[in-house]
Amino acid sequence: MYTRAERIAQISLVVVALVFAVAVGGFVFGRGGGAGGTGGEATPTASGSPKPPDVTFTQDTCCTQTARFLKAAWTSTDRVTTAKVVVTPETGFPCDTTLDPGGLKGVITCQGLLKGATDYVATLTLTGPRGTFSYPQKFKTMGDRLTGVQWFTEFEDPRGDPLACAAASVRIVQGYTTGGKDPLTATQVLTQGQAYNKSKDPGIDPVAIATMQKRLDARNNYHYYRFATREEATKSAIYWLVRSGKPVHVISLAGQHDPLLVGFTGFFGTFYDDPGNKFSQLIVEDPQRGDTRPETASHRPDKSRSPGFQTGQPINLDEWYGDEWWLRFSYASPIRMPDGSLLAVDRNDGVYAAPHWAGQFVLLVDDGDVDWPQDKEGRVKWH
């Protein structure tokens, strides 16, 4: 027999043992609480959490000298119902993402140019049947000049005719935009490109330049644009340099040369007509004037050669506007040939009214217009 006090003690012991067993069982069998993440790298809870969809970003020129115009396509392995994006640091203008009807892809864009030489994060947030998840896309915008643009000479044959300047510039752009892929020499670009000329140009004309750039790499969507004044052409060249993050072909020397704009000295704000835009120098790579070998010195000996043209040579605005090597003269047709004859080099295929290039200043830029043929004048509006 047990006394009343002994029975109470026994009952209390049983209750304590029961509480302890429940607690241990909850821990061992996973019934305890836990914190679950909601981002793309979600941390699963003890009871398990949904696996986030895989998201892939495609952003041309990403991620260390990225174009200042944000355009990043994304695809998801699972269908989503809503998509939002936040870009940090604050841009000062709207950024958004599209969402295709199928719910598997979209494109992130902003309504202005991002600041140069700045680290950004575009955080994409997707909601679908599994929940809501976030995906950060990190990149740094280009500064006032591109670096690492490998130069090539137009004089692969030092004694050859100076016809391959544009072909060498095509090769330079190809190498830079593909991380060093160099499938054709300038001579080969010239030979293949002449088949796409829409004029009698003895080298390759703006249509052929754009076409060869695209044929060498489908991600390069160069088109030519015409301008009535050298000042508008210059400002537009800088705009497209920072917008695309790619070198700009500047057709100079009255239409017979093709240096590449790779930078500038000054400031370019968030849009073309930003009142703060100001620049004093253009930074160019030149396939001819960068060749300092004595055996090529007979080509235009009146023009100085310098290794600076291999990496980016600053040209003051007064020289840029006043020297015939640059933009003193607009595109000319006809031109005088070495034998003294005249050759019409304006576009002559009848697609556009004549004169077309003649009397204009011409640039070739990557405008990102993937659906527009390279033999057409560019159609993107930016101001």
C-alpha positions as CSV (number, residue, x, y, z in Angstrom):
1,M,0.0,0.0,0.0
2,Y,1.1,3.5,-0.7
3,T,0.3,6.6,1.2
4,R,-1.5,9.5,-0.4
5,A,1.7,11.5,-0.6
6,E,3.5,8.6,-2.3
7,R,0.7,8.2,-4.9
8,I,1.0,11.9,-5.8
9,A,4.7,11.7,-6.1
10,Q,4.4,8.7,-8.5
11,I,1.8,10.5,-10.7
12,S,4.0,13.6,-10.9
13,L,6.9,11.5,-12.0
14,V,4.8,9.9,-14.8
15,V,3.7,13.3,-16.0
16,V,7.2,14.6,-16.1
17,A,8.4,11.5,-18.0
18,L,5.5,12.0,-20.5
19,V,6.4,15.6,-21.2
20,F,10.1,14.7,-21.7
21,A,9.2,11.9,-24.1
22,V,6.9,14.2,-26.2
23,A,9.7,16.8,-26.4
24,V,12.3,14.3,-27.4
25,G,10.0,12.7,-30.0
26,G,9.2,16.1,-31.5
27,F,12.9,16.8,-31.9
28,V,13.9,13.4,-33.3
29,F,10.9,13.2,-35.8
30,G,11.2,16.7,-37.1
31,R,8.1,18.3,-35.5
32,G,10.0,21.4,-34.2
33,G,9.7,24.8,-35.9
34,G,12.3,26.4,-38.4
35,A,12.9,29.5,-40.5
36,G,12.5,29.1,-44.3
37,G,14.0,31.5,-46.9
38,T,12.1,32.9,-49.9
39,G,15.0,33.9,-52.2
40,G,16.5,32.0,-55.1
41,E,18.9,30.4,-52.7
42,A,16.2,29.4,-50.3
43,T,17.2,27.6,-47.1
44,P,14.9,24.6,-46.6
45,T,13.1,24.2,-43.3
46,A,13.2,21.0,-41.2
47,S,9.9,20.0,-42.8
48,G,11.2,20.8,-46.3
49,S,10.5,23.8,-48.6
50,P,9.7,24.0,-52.3
51,K,12.7,24.0,-54.6
52,P,12.9,27.3,-56.4
53,P,12.8,27.4,-60.2
54,D,16.1,27.8,-62.0
55,V,16.5,31.2,-63.7
56,T,19.0,32.1,-66.4
57,F,20.0,35.6,-67.3
58,T,21.3,36.7,-70.7
59,Q,22.8,40.2,-70.6
60,D,25.1,41.2,-73.4
61,T,28.5,42.8,-72.3
62,C,27.9,41.6,-68.7
63,C,29.4,41.9,-66.2
64,T,32.5,44.1,-65.7
65,Q,32.2,46.7,-68.5
66,T,28.4,46.4,-68.9
67,A,26.4,48.6,-71.2
68,R,24.8,51.5,-69.4
69,F,21.4,50.7,-71.0
70,L,20.1,47.8,-68.9
71,K,18.6,45.0,-71.0
72,A,18.7,41.6,-69.4
73,A,16.6,38.7,-70.7
74,W,15.7,35.9,-68.2
75,T,14.1,32.5,-68.5
76,S,12.6,30.3,-65.8
77,T,12.3,26.5,-65.7
78,D,8.8,26.8,-64.2
79,R,5.9,29.0,-65.2
80,V,5.5,32.1,-63.0
81,T,2.4,34.3,-62.6
82,T,4.0,37.6,-61.6
83,A,7.5,39.2,-62.1
84,K,8.9,42.3,-60.5
85,V,12.4,43.8,-60.5
86,V,14.2,46.3,-58.2
87,V,17.5,47.8,-59.3
88,T,19.9,49.1,-56.7
89,P,21.4,51.6,-56.1
90,E,18.4,53.8,-57.0
91,T,18.5,54.8,-60.7
92,G,16.3,57.9,-60.7
93,F,14.0,56.5,-63.4
94,P,11.7,53.5,-63.7
95,C,13.0,50.0,-64.3
96,D,10.7,47.0,-65.0
97,T,10.4,43.6,-66.4
98,T,8.2,42.1,-69.0
99,L,6.5,38.7,-68.5
100,D,5.6,36.7,-71.6
101,P,2.1,35.1,-71.8
102,G,3.7,31.7,-71.3
103,G,5.1,32.8,-67.9
104,L,8.6,31.4,-68.7
105,K,10.6,34.4,-69.8
106,G,10.9,38.2,-69.8
107,V,13.2,41.1,-70.3
108,I,14.5,43.6,-67.7
109,T,14.9,47.2,-68.9
110,C,15.3,50.7,-67.5
111,Q,14.1,54.0,-69.1
112,G,17.5,55.8,-68.9
113,L,21.2,55.2,-68.9
114,L,22.6,53.9,-65.7
115,K,25.6,55.7,-64.1
116,G,29.0,54.7,-65.4
117,A,31.5,52.6,-63.4
118,T,28.9,51.6,-60.8
119,D,28.1,48.3,-59.3
120,Y,24.4,47.4,-59.7
121,V,22.1,44.6,-58.6
122,A,18.9,43.9,-60.5
123,T,16.8,41.7,-58.2
124,L,14.2,39.8,-60.0
125,T,11.3,38.5,-57.9
126,L,9.1,35.7,-59.4
127,T,5.9,34.3,-58.0
128,G,4.5,30.9,-59.1
129,P,2.9,27.8,-57.8
130,R,5.9,26.9,-55.6
131,G,6.0,30.4,-53.9
132,T,7.9,33.6,-54.3
133,F,11.7,33.6,-55.0
134,S,14.3,36.3,-55.7
135,Y,17.2,36.2,-58.1
136,P,20.0,38.9,-58.0
137,Q,21.8,39.8,-61.3
138,K,25.0,41.6,-60.4
139,F,27.0,43.7,-62.8
140,K,29.2,46.8,-63.1
141,T,28.6,49.4,-65.8
142,M,31.4,50.6,-68.1
143,G,33.3,53.8,-67.3
144,D,34.2,56.5,-69.8
145,R,36.3,54.1,-71.9
146,L,36.5,50.5,-72.8
147,T,39.6,48.6,-71.8
148,G,40.9,45.3,-73.2
149,V,39.9,46.1,-76.8
150,Q,42.6,44.2,-78.8
151,W,43.9,46.2,-81.7
152,F,44.7,44.9,-85.2
153,T,46.5,46.5,-88.1
154,E,44.9,47.0,-91.6
155,F,48.4,46.4,-93.1
156,E,48.7,42.6,-92.9
157,D,50.6,43.0,-96.1
158,P,52.8,46.1,-95.4
159,R,53.0,46.8,-99.2
160,G,49.3,46.3,-99.9
161,D,46.8,48.9,-100.7
162,P,45.2,50.7,-97.7
163,L,41.7,49.1,-98.2
164,A,41.3,47.1,-95.1
165,C,40.8,49.7,-92.4
166,A,37.1,48.9,-91.9
167,A,37.9,45.2,-92.1
168,A,40.4,45.5,-89.4
169,S,37.9,47.4,-87.3
170,V,35.4,44.7,-87.8
171,R,38.0,42.2,-86.5
172,I,38.7,44.4,-83.5
173,V,35.0,44.6,-82.6
174,Q,34.6,40.8,-83.1
175,G,37.5,40.0,-80.8
176,Y,36.3,42.3,-78.1
177,T,32.6,41.3,-78.1
178,T,33.4,37.5,-78.1
179,G,36.1,37.4,-75.6
180,G,39.0,37.0,-78.1
181,K,37.5,34.8,-80.8
182,D,39.4,35.8,-84.0
183,P,38.2,33.6,-86.9
184,L,39.2,35.8,-89.8
185,T,42.1,38.1,-90.7
186,A,41.4,41.7,-91.9
187,T,42.2,40.5,-95.4
188,Q,39.7,37.7,-95.2
189,V,37.0,40.1,-93.8
190,L,37.7,42.5,-96.7
191,T,37.5,39.7,-99.3
192,Q,34.3,38.2,-97.9
193,G,32.7,41.5,-97.0
194,Q,33.0,43.0,-100.5
195,A,30.2,40.7,-101.6
196,Y,27.8,42.6,-99.4
197,N,28.7,46.1,-100.6
198,K,25.8,48.2,-101.8
199,S,28.1,50.6,-103.6
200,K,31.3,50.6,-105.6
201,D,33.5,51.3,-102.6
202,P,36.9,49.6,-103.2
203,G,37.0,48.5,-99.6
204,I,33.8,47.5,-97.6
205,D,31.0,50.0,-97.2
206,P,28.6,50.5,-94.2
207,V,26.3,47.7,-95.3
208,A,29.2,45.3,-95.6
209,I,30.6,46.4,-92.3
210,A,27.3,45.7,-90.5
211,T,26.8,42.4,-92.3
212,M,30.2,41.0,-91.6
213,Q,29.9,42.0,-87.9
214,K,26.7,40.0,-87.7
215,R,28.0,37.1,-89.7
216,L,31.0,36.8,-87.4
217,D,28.8,36.8,-84.3
218,A,25.0,36.8,-84.2
219,R,25.0,38.8,-80.9
220,N,26.5,41.8,-82.7
221,N,23.5,43.8,-84.2
222,Y,25.3,46.7,-85.9
223,H,23.4,49.1,-88.2
224,Y,24.4,52.3,-89.8
225,Y,23.0,55.8,-89.0
226,R,23.3,59.1,-90.9
227,F,23.7,62.6,-89.4
228,A,23.5,66.0,-90.9
229,T,26.2,67.5,-88.7
230,R,29.5,66.3,-87.3
231,E,28.4,67.6,-83.8
232,E,25.3,65.4,-83.8
233,A,27.3,62.4,-85.1
234,T,29.9,62.9,-82.3
235,K,27.4,63.2,-79.5
236,S,25.5,60.2,-80.9
237,A,28.7,58.1,-81.1
238,I,29.3,58.7,-77.4
239,Y,25.7,57.9,-76.5
240,W,25.8,54.6,-78.4
241,L,29.2,53.7,-77.0
242,V,27.9,53.9,-73.4
243,R,24.4,52.6,-74.3
244,S,25.7,49.5,-76.1
245,G,29.0,48.9,-74.2
246,K,30.6,48.2,-77.6
247,P,33.0,50.1,-79.9
248,V,31.4,52.5,-82.4
249,H,32.5,52.5,-86.1
250,V,33.0,56.1,-87.1
251,I,33.2,56.6,-90.9
252,S,35.8,59.4,-91.2
253,L,38.1,60.8,-93.9
254,A,35.2,61.8,-96.1
255,G,33.9,58.2,-96.0
256,Q,37.2,56.4,-96.6
257,H,38.4,55.5,-93.1
258,D,36.9,53.6,-90.1
259,P,38.5,54.2,-86.7
260,L,36.7,52.9,-83.6
261,L,35.4,55.1,-80.8
262,V,36.3,53.3,-77.5
263,G,35.9,56.2,-75.0
264,F,35.7,59.9,-74.3
265,T,36.8,62.5,-71.8
266,G,34.0,64.3,-70.1
267,F,30.5,63.4,-68.7
268,F,27.5,61.7,-70.3
269,G,24.4,61.6,-68.1
270,T,21.3,59.4,-68.1
271,F,19.9,60.5,-71.4
272,Y,20.9,62.0,-74.8
273,D,19.7,65.5,-74.0
274,D,20.9,65.6,-70.4
275,P,22.0,69.2,-69.9
276,G,25.1,68.1,-68.0
277,N,26.5,66.2,-71.0
278,K,29.9,67.6,-71.8
279,F,33.0,66.1,-73.5
280,S,36.4,67.5,-74.7
281,Q,38.1,64.5,-76.2
282,L,37.2,61.3,-78.2
283,I,39.3,58.2,-77.5
284,V,39.9,56.1,-80.6
285,E,41.6,53.0,-81.9
286,D,42.9,53.4,-85.4
287,P,43.9,50.3,-87.6
288,Q,46.3,52.5,-89.7
289,R,47.8,55.0,-87.3
290,G,48.5,52.4,-84.7
291,D,50.8,50.6,-87.0
292,T,54.3,52.0,-86.2
293,R,56.3,49.7,-88.4
294,P,58.7,51.5,-90.7
295,E,57.6,49.4,-93.7
296,T,54.1,50.9,-93.4
297,A,55.2,54.5,-93.0
298,S,54.7,55.3,-96.6
299,H,50.9,55.2,-96.2
300,R,49.9,58.8,-95.4
301,P,53.3,59.8,-94.0
302,D,51.8,63.2,-93.2
303,K,49.8,61.6,-90.4
304,S,51.6,60.7,-87.2
305,R,51.6,57.1,-85.9
306,S,51.5,56.2,-82.3
307,P,51.1,53.1,-80.1
308,G,48.4,55.1,-78.4
309,F,46.1,54.3,-81.3
310,Q,46.4,50.6,-80.4
311,T,44.8,51.1,-76.9
312,G,42.9,54.3,-77.2
313,Q,44.3,57.7,-78.3
314,P,42.6,60.9,-77.0
315,I,41.7,63.3,-79.8
316,N,40.8,66.9,-78.8
317,L,37.5,68.2,-80.2
318,D,39.1,70.9,-82.3
319,E,41.2,68.3,-84.1
320,W,38.2,65.9,-84.3
321,Y,36.1,68.5,-86.0
322,G,38.9,70.2,-88.0
323,D,41.2,67.4,-89.3
324,E,40.2,65.7,-92.6
325,W,41.4,62.4,-91.1
326,W,38.4,62.6,-88.7
327,L,35.2,64.5,-89.2
328,R,36.1,67.7,-91.0
329,F,34.4,66.4,-94.2
330,S,31.2,64.5,-94.6
331,Y,30.9,61.3,-96.7
332,A,32.0,62.1,-100.2
333,S,31.0,60.7,-103.5
334,P,32.6,60.5,-106.0
335,I,36.1,60.0,-104.8
336,R,39.4,60.4,-106.7
337,M,41.3,57.2,-107.3
338,P,45.1,56.9,-107.4
339,D,45.0,57.0,-111.2
340,G,43.2,60.3,-111.1
341,S,39.8,58.9,-112.1
342,L,36.6,59.5,-110.2
343,L,34.6,56.7,-108.5
344,A,31.0,57.0,-107.2
345,V,30.9,55.3,-103.8
346,D,27.5,56.3,-102.6
347,R,24.9,53.6,-102.0
348,N,23.5,52.7,-105.5
349,D,21.2,49.7,-105.1
350,G,18.0,51.8,-105.4
351,V,16.6,50.9,-101.9
352,Y,17.1,54.5,-100.8
353,A,16.9,57.8,-102.7
354,A,20.2,59.3,-103.7
355,P,22.3,60.9,-102.4
356,H,22.2,58.6,-99.4
357,W,25.5,58.4,-97.5
358,A,27.0,61.3,-99.6
359,G,26.9,64.6,-97.7
360,Q,26.2,62.9,-94.4
361,F,28.2,61.7,-91.4
362,V,27.9,58.0,-90.9
363,L,28.2,55.8,-87.8
364,L,27.7,52.1,-87.2
365,V,26.5,51.1,-83.7
366,D,25.1,48.0,-82.0
367,D,21.5,49.2,-81.5
368,G,20.3,45.8,-80.3
369,D,17.7,45.6,-83.0
370,V,17.8,41.9,-83.6
371,D,14.9,41.8,-86.1
372,W,16.2,44.5,-88.5
373,P,18.4,43.4,-91.5
374,Q,22.0,44.7,-91.6
375,D,21.5,46.0,-95.1
376,K,19.0,48.6,-93.8
377,E,19.6,51.9,-92.2
378,G,19.1,51.7,-88.4
379,R,15.6,52.5,-87.1
380,V,16.0,53.0,-83.4
381,K,15.0,56.4,-82.0
382,W,16.8,57.8,-79.0
383,H,16.1,61.6,-79.0
